[in-house]
Amino acid sequence: METIAVIFGGRSVEHEVSVVTALQVMENLDPIRFKSLPIYIAKDGRWYSSDSMHDIESFRQDKLAQTVAAADIVHWDPIPDSRVRLESQSGSSGEKHNWFKVKNNSSNIREVEITAVIPALHGTFGEDGSLQGFLELTGVPYTSAGVVGSAVGMDKIIMKSVFAGEGIPYVPYIWFSREQWELSRSEILQRVEEKLHYPLFVKPANLGSSVGISRADNESELEHAVEVAQHYDSRILVEQGLLDPVEINVSVLGDEIRAQASVCERPITWEKFLTYEDKYIRGNFNKGSGQGREIPARLPEQTTRTLQQLAVQVFHAVRAKGVVRVDFLISSGGEIFVNEVNTIPGSFAFYLWEPTGLPYRQMLTQLIDMAKASVQRQQYNITSFDTNLLEKFNGQKFSKR
């Protein structure tokens, strides 16, 4: 049986959403082929693991401290190694650790051999390429986009630059840094109002789940929105708003070789924009669908095909991998714009795949198999070669110039 590490939590404002996504993943892994190793990253950045982390009750506010205190501390070296060391905080390997057969190195440290990793983190330090860089160093297959794809998918400013280069439609925008705002507020306000018109949407460059996003209908609201956004990131994005837009979401599943699009989804709670609660509470996040979603979206057949084709184009343009969700805006005049791509979508967007006949369990198995195949293909790359360059210096000392 293969051990799949599911990494979740993290130093992110989307911490709690990540916990829900991870619990869904662990519940839906094929129990005949896989067993899950929960690796929980606390808000302070420490890594823990315990069998109790398969249960949402362990993460309730009144129980989380107890859960962490009783859990093993996770040690994982950034070297080519699939072994994770679990260190008991109690100082002994008691019965609570019998949920895995592991190698005993000492009385309180055990090793678990990992087959693959499912990153189930959302937002900073998990979806932005940080974790992916670490996993690249270990050589362990993982199911999300790589370092580049994750970073591009997280940074809305870089993402739009990629869209521009690939001819992918996006709404007009400008961006500026927190420091520029502090030094040149009036000039930035003038530039925004010259290039764009109200309503506007103000966003931190690197966040998701609608956190830190505000709508502005006048200059006073714009200033306030920027003040909010700058608390979440050092770069701020101001986008042109659309009047009476329709939001459509499409998931894409694939790798470097092939990709396919899901059915379309229309969140029907859209008013000014979808809030955190709209996305994860009113939309029945535990099941992935509900009164907040129209699946499949009732759209003309040609529009559906266009959205699906664009979603696949976005997937390859940002160098994504695994399962992503591409969010679109359709103007009242029928123009289609790509809003953003989410490289680790909440619930892995499984609810967009089940209508196609792909159950969540089977989708997770495909993700793991694709991750392992991707690592196999990377082995064809030459990453080092022998050279006598250093011997040519013959003890020569280097001087400053």
Buried (B, 14 or more C-beta within 10 A) or exposed (E): EBBBBBBBBBBBBBBBBBBBBBBBBBEBBBEEEBBBBBBBBBEEEEBBBBBBBBBBEBBEEEBBEEBBEBBBBBEBEEEEBBBBBBBBEEEEBEEBBEEBEBEEEEEBBBBBBBBBBBBBBBBBBBBBBBBBBBBBEBEBBBBBBBBEBBBBBBBBBBBBBBBEEEEBEBBEBBBBBBEBBEEEEEEBBEBBBEEBEBBBBBBBBBBBBBBBBBBBEEBEBBBEBBEBBBEBBEBBBBBBBBEEBBBBBBBBBBBBEEBBBBBBBBBBBBEEBBBBEBBBEBBBBEEBBBEBBBBBBEBEEEBBEBBBEBBBBBBBBBBBBBBBBBBBBBBEEEEBBBBBBBBBBBBBBBBBBBEBEBEBBBBBBBBBBBBBBBBEEBEEEEEEEEEEEEEEEEEEEEEEE
